[in-house]
């Protein structure tokens, strides 16, 4: 009976942020965006870029330099330029955090469904997870250009869950789907809250949550490998 109850409480899916959560790629992100900005006459320090890269500030800076809001064509061209910069520098910076590959493999072996929800641009996201050889684990990838509003809005999480048929009319269970979102930043917490998902903070998160923020975190991981047991036992 106890085993059945545990099985019934397991999370229906685990969604992951990418950069800073699965991929130790923050420095790579900052350096490539600095190069892109400088290519278009915008000079920002690494610290300034660090403060803005998870929000719309980065796009606003580019738009301001062009003197108007970027068109879809201009945005796509910048996206492709950024991808080329990333390709030239990828091997120097990017790797998975220790234990991540093992966690993904074990979750997969236990039939835990997984997806990625990130503010990284789409083409860049897809190339990134292929280069890291983790693309096989995820049935859906929601990136910056997937839905209208990036994190901290819940749009991308909701998009991923609808694609996975875990929200909306396609979810035919009487209960709501149990979803865990794993991230490293406060905007991840905000997105999870608004999408009505539990949240797990990775142990190597780049920010230290205040006591007030800690109350909003369901699982404050001490080791990334703890995620497997949490996913299987669910929201107790």
C-alpha positions in Angstrom: 0.0 0.0 0.0 2.8 2.4 0.9 4.5 1.8 -2.4 1.3 2.5 -4.3 0.7 5.7 -2.4 4.3 6.9 -3.2 3.8 6.0 -6.9 0.6 8.0 -7.0 2.3 11.0 -5.5 5.2 11.2 -7.9 5.5 14.2 -10.1 3.9 13.9 -13.5 6.7 15.9 -15.0 9.8 17.8 -14.1 10.6 20.9 -16.1 14.1 22.5 -16.0 15.6 25.9 -16.6 18.7 25.5 -18.7 21.5 28.0 -18.0 22.7 27.9 -14.4 20.5 24.9 -13.7 21.6 22.1 -16.0 24.3 23.9 -17.9 27.2 25.8 -16.2 27.2 28.4 -19.0 26.7 31.8 -17.3 30.2 33.0 -18.2 29.6 31.9 -21.8 26.3 33.7 -22.0 27.9 36.9 -20.7 30.9 36.9 -23.0 28.9 36.1 -26.1 26.4 38.8 -25.4 29.1 41.3 -24.7 30.6 40.5 -28.2 27.2 40.8 -29.8 26.5 44.2 -28.2 30.0 45.5 -29.1 29.4 44.4 -32.7 26.5 46.9 -32.8 28.2 49.8 -30.9 26.8 49.0 -27.5 29.3 48.9 -24.6 28.2 47.2 -21.4 30.3 45.7 -18.7 30.0 42.0 -17.9 28.3 43.0 -14.6 25.7 45.1 -16.4 25.0 42.3 -18.8 24.8 39.9 -15.9 22.1 42.0 -14.4 20.1 42.2 -17.6 20.5 39.0 -19.5 17.5 37.2 -17.8 15.1 40.0 -18.6 14.0 42.1 -21.5 16.7 44.7 -20.8 19.1 43.0 -23.1 16.7 43.2 -26.0 15.7 46.8 -25.1 19.4 47.8 -25.3 19.6 46.4 -28.9 16.3 48.0 -29.8 17.5 51.4 -28.5 20.7 51.2 -30.5 18.6 50.6 -33.7 16.4 53.5 -32.8 13.2 51.4 -33.0 11.7 48.1 -31.8 13.3 45.2 -33.6 11.3 43.6 -36.3 11.1 39.8 -36.4 13.6 39.8 -39.3 16.1 41.9 -37.4 15.6 39.8 -34.2 16.2 36.6 -36.3 19.4 38.1 -37.8 20.8 39.0 -34.3 19.8 35.5 -33.1 21.8 33.9 -35.9 24.8 36.2 -35.2 24.7 35.2 -31.6 24.6 31.6 -32.5 27.7 32.0 -34.6 29.5 33.7 -31.7 28.4 30.9 -29.4 29.7 28.2 -31.7 33.1 29.8 -31.9 33.5 29.9 -28.1 31.3 27.0 -26.9 34.0 24.5 -26.1 35.9 27.0 -23.9 33.1 27.6 -21.5 30.1 25.2 -21.5 29.6 22.1 -19.5 27.0 20.4 -17.5 27.0 20.8 -13.7 28.4 17.7 -11.9 25.7 15.0 -11.5 23.3 16.5 -13.9 23.7 13.8 -16.6 23.3 11.0 -14.1 20.1 12.7 -12.7 18.6 13.0 -16.2 19.4 9.4 -17.0 17.9 8.1 -13.8 14.7 10.2 -14.2 14.4 8.9 -17.7 14.8 5.3 -16.6 12.1 5.9 -14.0 9.7 7.2 -16.7 9.6 10.8 -15.4 8.6 13.1 -18.2 10.9 16.1 -18.7 11.0 19.4 -20.5 13.1 22.6 -20.6 11.7 26.1 -20.0 14.3 28.7 -20.6 14.7 32.4 -21.6 17.5 31.5 -24.0 16.6 32.1 -27.7 15.2 29.0 -29.5 17.9 28.1 -32.1 20.6 28.7 -29.5 18.7 26.5 -27.0 18.4 23.6 -29.4 22.0 23.7 -30.5 23.1 24.0 -26.9 21.3 20.9 -25.7 22.5 18.9 -28.7 26.1 19.9 -28.1 25.7 18.9 -24.4 24.1 15.6 -25.6 21.1 15.9 -23.4 18.4 16.6 -26.0 17.2 13.0 -25.9 15.8 13.4 -22.4 13.3 16.2 -23.2 10.0 15.9 -24.9 9.4 19.6 -25.1 11.6 22.7 -25.1 10.1 26.2 -24.5 12.5 29.1 -25.2 12.4 32.9 -25.3 10.7 33.0 -28.6 8.2 30.2 -28.0 5.5 32.2 -26.2 4.7 35.9 -25.9 6.1 36.5 -22.4 9.3 35.1 -21.1 9.9 34.3 -17.4 9.0 35.5 -14.8 5.7 35.2 -16.7 4.2 31.7 -16.6 3.5 31.6 -20.4 6.5 29.3 -21.2 5.7 26.8 -18.5 2.1 26.7 -19.5 3.1 26.3 -23.1 5.3 23.3 -22.2 2.6 21.7 -20.1 0.0 22.0 -22.8 2.4 20.5 -25.3 2.9 17.6 -22.9 -0.9 17.4 -22.5 -0.6 18.0 -18.7 -2.8 21.1 -18.8 -6.1 22.1 -20.4 -8.7 19.8 -22.0 -6.1 17.2 -23.0 -5.4 16.4 -19.3 -8.2 14.0 -18.4 -7.4 13.2 -14.8 -9.7 14.5 -12.0 -6.7 15.9 -10.2 -4.3 18.6 -11.4 -1.0 17.4 -12.8 1.8 17.5 -10.3 4.6 19.5 -11.8 8.1 20.4 -10.5 10.1 23.2 -12.0 13.8 23.3 -11.3 15.7 26.5 -11.5 18.5 28.8 -10.1 17.0 32.3 -10.0 14.2 34.3 -8.5 12.5 34.7 -11.9 12.2 30.9 -12.0 10.5 30.9 -8.6 8.1 33.6 -9.8 7.3 31.7 -13.0 6.7 28.5 -11.1 4.4 30.2 -8.6 2.3 31.8 -11.4 2.1 28.5 -13.3 1.0 26.7 -10.1 4.1 24.4 -10.0 6.2 23.3 -7.1 9.8 24.7 -7.3 13.2 23.2 -6.6 16.3 25.4 -6.2 19.5 23.9 -7.4 22.3 23.8 -4.8 24.7 25.9 -6.9 22.2 28.7 -7.6 23.8 32.1 -8.3 21.7 33.9 -5.7 21.2 33.4 -2.0 17.4 33.4 -1.2 16.3 35.5 1.8 14.2 33.8 4.5 11.1 35.2 2.9 12.0 33.7 -0.5 12.9 30.4 1.1 9.3 30.0 2.2 8.3 30.0 -1.5 10.7 27.2 -2.4 9.2 23.7 -2.1 12.6 21.9 -2.3 15.9 23.6 -1.5 18.3 21.0 -2.9 21.5 20.3 -1.0 22.6 17.9 -3.8 21.3 17.8 -7.4 21.1 14.0 -7.1 18.4 14.4 -4.4 16.1 15.4 -7.3 15.5 11.8 -8.3 14.0 10.8 -5.0 12.0 14.0 -4.8 10.6 13.4 -8.3 9.6 9.8 -7.4 8.1 10.6 -4.0 6.3 13.7 -5.2 4.8 16.6 -3.3 4.5 15.3 0.2 
